[in-house]
Amino acid sequence: MTQTVSAAEDARAVPVAEAVPASGTQRGHVFYPWSAQGVIKPMMVASAEGSYFTDDAGKRYLDFSSQLVNTNIGHQHPKVVAGIKAQADLLCTISPLHANRTRDEAARLICELAPEGMNKVLFTCDGSEAVEHAARLARQHTGRIKLLSTYRSYHGSTTTATNLTGEPRRWPNDYGSAGTVHFFGPFLYRSPFHAASEEQECARALQHLEQVVALEGPATIAGIVLETVPGTAGIMPPPPGYLAGVREICDRHGIVYIADEVMAGFGRTGRWFAFENYGVVPDLVTFAKGVNSGYVPLGGVIISDAVAASFEERVYAGGHTYSGHPLACGAAVATINAMKEERIVENAAFIGDKVLGPGLKELVDKHPSVGEVRGLGVFWALELVKDKATREPLAPYGGSSPAMADLLGACKERGLVPFSQFNRVHAVPPCNVSESEARDGIAILDEALTVADAYCGG
Ligand SMILES: Cc1ncc(COP(=O)(O)O)c(C=O)c1O
């Protein structure tokens, strides 16, 4: 657009039907994140409800992606919409330096869900900022600089969060380590340790971490940042004992254990926090997404009493104009209350145990392209391969392939939108997905996978 538009003549003055093409895909003036602008064809979404969204041609899709795995409570939940409206009538915004009852209540509800000894919440506007602040809290608390994180992880798009990230989205943004060091977490299917069992993978991954800590210098390490269950990088539930081993290494060396629960938290794994599945208590917990399903941007860090004590007298140097935004906190209060009232976390556990887990695992035997299915709750990955014996991925690491494009096209044609990355499809519906919706999603995946099977062997 070359001409300037005054506030009075802004886009809202133009009828939407005239401003954009009637249907299909369009790019317009929006610069899309993580995309080559001339190549992407974003779907125009007109509306959404529960586990479905609808494009502007009226076609309905079962949302097996939860968008960017954030709509844990589904779309347009009436109690959350009402909570946002009520807060908008009461108070739209207020400085984070003032106290505010809605913000207080959101923090209280979050701490009530957290383990004993975690009684403070630093609010941010998203998950990347949450990771950024967890890093800063750990550094200021310990007086050390280095942060350790795993390959095959995603921690966000801001500077430190990107540097902590262990997947290709870091590559174009990596201008040096920024004090971050990567190590290998456990991943038996593609074991970096040549392990043959979960027990071996766990023991060897812990030995490897011990070595990295020893060689980097324990007294230089502020924190170890771990997605409890790595999400975008592959939904790899850690073997029993691994996180307890990490906790022990952190305790021994005075290192802050930071659990990144931005994707895995707030019901996704069938527990409020994913670390509850593994009997560990971190020092700092980052959250965002599911805390209010992203209806209004919100993230934060839950802080242990020991770390919080470091800032009783000393100023914590960090914050944002919108930290703990009242509309976002209003959405969080309504979301957490609705999730409790409607037993949505319990539903996620049930769907994982009884529907998604068994249903998706059956696909391994049925389809040559499905190498492994893994996950828990409403958090499942299908690892797709060209050849089950060699485990060669159906798309290269960091890339795509005609096989994956055709598979995703076949899902879309049949009214299903899963999450996907490289050679994987993730089945990650909302936590309140119904049994029949989950079964419908599996049935569509089953059909669509025959398209991927055609690329296997030979
Ligand atoms: C584990 C994890 N950490 C951090 C982030 C960054 O969150 P945001 O995109 O809200 O900045 C994400 C986003 O997907 C994530 O999955």
The ligand as a Gaussian input file, in Angstrom:
#p B3LYP/6-31G(d) Opt

LIG

0 1
 C        8.052000     -25.584000      24.625000
 C        7.868000     -24.210000      24.074000
 N        8.516000     -23.184000      24.659000
 C        8.378000     -21.926000      24.218000
 C        7.574000     -21.631000      23.131000
 C        7.436000     -20.224000      22.649000
 O        6.158000     -19.754000      22.925000
 P        5.530000     -18.529000      22.095000
 O        5.348000     -19.004000      20.700000
 O        4.246000     -18.260000      22.816000
 O        6.462000     -17.402000      22.206000
 C        6.888000     -22.668000      22.489000
 C        6.036000     -22.407000      21.319000
 O        5.613000     -23.277000      20.617000
 C        7.047000     -24.001000      22.978000
 O        6.423000     -25.022000      22.400000

